[in-house]
Amino acid sequence: MLLGKAVLGAVQLAIAVALYFGVLQYVPLIAEWLVQKELSEDPHDFLASKILSLANMAPTSDATFYMTYFAAHGVLHLGVVGALLWGARWANHAAVAVLSLFVVFQVVEWARMGGAMLLVLTAIDLAVIWLTVREHRQNQRKV
């Protein structure tokens, strides 16, 4: 699970950097390119259709919120990995607390501004919280 957190953090930081350099406007084109072979074989492919749907939900306006979101989450996940590698037992608790605050903020932002992508990102955060709590409980049983 530690490797998964490290990969997630690195991917999130890479996304933040890509957003900084204006890649957001190309997301639908990149997604279309990635799934074109699959859709040519099966125009109703579930996964390919979902990828295109998500790509088209990417906001085309100001990307500052999403750049900040991914940068903060990437730093959080890599910080947790580093803290756990150095034996900090509190790291998972801190991650769950910070992610919970992110979830509350994202839900408030969604209620204020809308946007399906915020719901997708919130669902990902909730899944990470659940996985972190589950992993922590499993590790406690081993001790």
C-alpha positions in Angstrom: 0.0 0.0 0.0 2.9 2.3 0.7 4.1 2.0 -2.9 0.5 2.8 -4.1 0.5 6.0 -2.0 3.9 7.0 -3.4 2.7 6.4 -7.0 -0.5 8.3 -6.4 1.4 11.2 -4.9 3.8 11.3 -7.9 1.0 11.1 -10.4 -0.9 13.9 -8.6 2.2 16.1 -8.7 2.8 15.3 -12.4 -0.8 16.3 -13.1 -0.3 19.6 -11.2 2.7 20.4 -13.3 0.9 19.5 -16.5 -2.0 21.8 -15.5 0.5 24.5 -14.9 1.8 24.2 -18.4 -1.7 24.2 -19.9 -2.3 20.6 -20.8 -5.9 20.7 -19.5 -7.2 22.0 -22.9 -5.8 18.8 -24.6 -7.3 16.3 -22.2 -10.3 15.4 -24.4 -8.0 15.0 -27.4 -5.5 12.8 -25.5 -8.4 10.7 -24.2 -9.8 10.3 -27.6 -6.4 9.2 -29.0 -6.0 6.7 -26.2 -9.3 4.9 -26.7 -9.7 5.3 -30.5 -8.5 1.7 -31.3 -10.8 0.2 -28.7 -13.8 2.2 -29.9 -13.1 1.3 -33.5 -13.4 -2.4 -32.5 -16.4 -1.9 -30.2 -18.1 1.5 -30.4 -20.0 0.8 -27.1 -17.0 -0.2 -25.0 -17.9 0.6 -21.4 -14.4 1.6 -20.2 -13.5 3.6 -23.3 -16.8 5.5 -23.2 -16.3 6.3 -19.5 -12.8 7.6 -20.2 -14.1 9.9 -22.9 -16.9 11.0 -20.6 -14.5 11.9 -17.8 -12.1 13.6 -20.1 -14.9 15.8 -21.4 -15.8 16.8 -17.9 -12.4 18.4 -17.4 -13.0 22.1 -16.9 -11.8 24.3 -19.7 -11.6 27.5 -17.7 -9.4 28.5 -14.9 -7.3 25.4 -13.8 -5.9 27.1 -10.7 -8.2 25.2 -8.3 -7.3 21.8 -9.9 -3.6 22.6 -10.1 -3.7 23.5 -6.4 -5.8 20.4 -5.6 -3.4 18.0 -7.3 -0.3 19.7 -5.9 -1.6 19.6 -2.4 -2.7 16.0 -2.6 0.6 14.9 -4.2 2.6 16.6 -1.5 0.3 15.1 1.2 0.7 11.6 -0.2 4.5 11.8 -0.6 4.8 13.4 2.8 2.8 10.5 4.3 5.0 8.0 2.6 8.1 9.7 3.8 6.8 9.9 7.4 5.8 6.3 7.4 9.3 5.2 6.0 10.8 7.1 9.0 8.5 5.4 11.4 6.0 8.1 12.2 3.0 6.2 13.4 0.8 9.3 13.3 1.2 9.8 9.5 -1.9 7.8 8.4 -4.1 9.6 11.1 -2.9 13.0 9.8 -3.5 12.0 6.2 -7.1 10.9 7.0 -7.7 14.2 8.9 -6.3 16.3 6.0 -8.2 14.4 3.3 -11.4 14.7 5.4 -10.9 18.5 5.4 -10.3 18.4 1.6 -13.6 16.4 1.2 -15.6 18.9 3.2 -14.0 21.8 1.2 -14.7 20.0 -2.1 -18.4 19.3 -1.2 -18.8 23.0 -0.3 -17.2 24.1 -3.6 -19.4 21.7 -5.5 -22.5 23.1 -3.8 -21.4 26.6 -4.6 -20.1 26.1 -8.1 -21.1 22.7 -9.3 -19.0 20.6 -11.6 -19.0 16.8 -11.9 -15.2 16.6 -11.7 -15.3 17.8 -8.1 -17.6 14.8 -7.3 -15.2 12.5 -9.0 -12.2 13.9 -7.1 -14.2 13.7 -3.8 -15.0 10.1 -4.5 -11.3 9.3 -5.0 -10.5 11.1 -1.7 -13.2 9.0 0.1 -11.8 5.8 -1.4 -8.3 6.8 -0.3 -9.6 7.5 3.2 -11.4 4.2 3.3 -8.3 2.3 2.1 -6.0 4.1 4.6 -8.3 3.3 7.6 -8.7 -0.3 6.4 -4.9 -0.7 6.1 -4.4 0.9 9.5 -6.9 -1.5 11.2 -5.2 -4.5 9.5 -1.8 -3.4 10.7 -3.1 -3.0 14.3 -4.5 -6.5 14.3 -1.0 -7.9 13.3 0.6 -6.2 16.3 
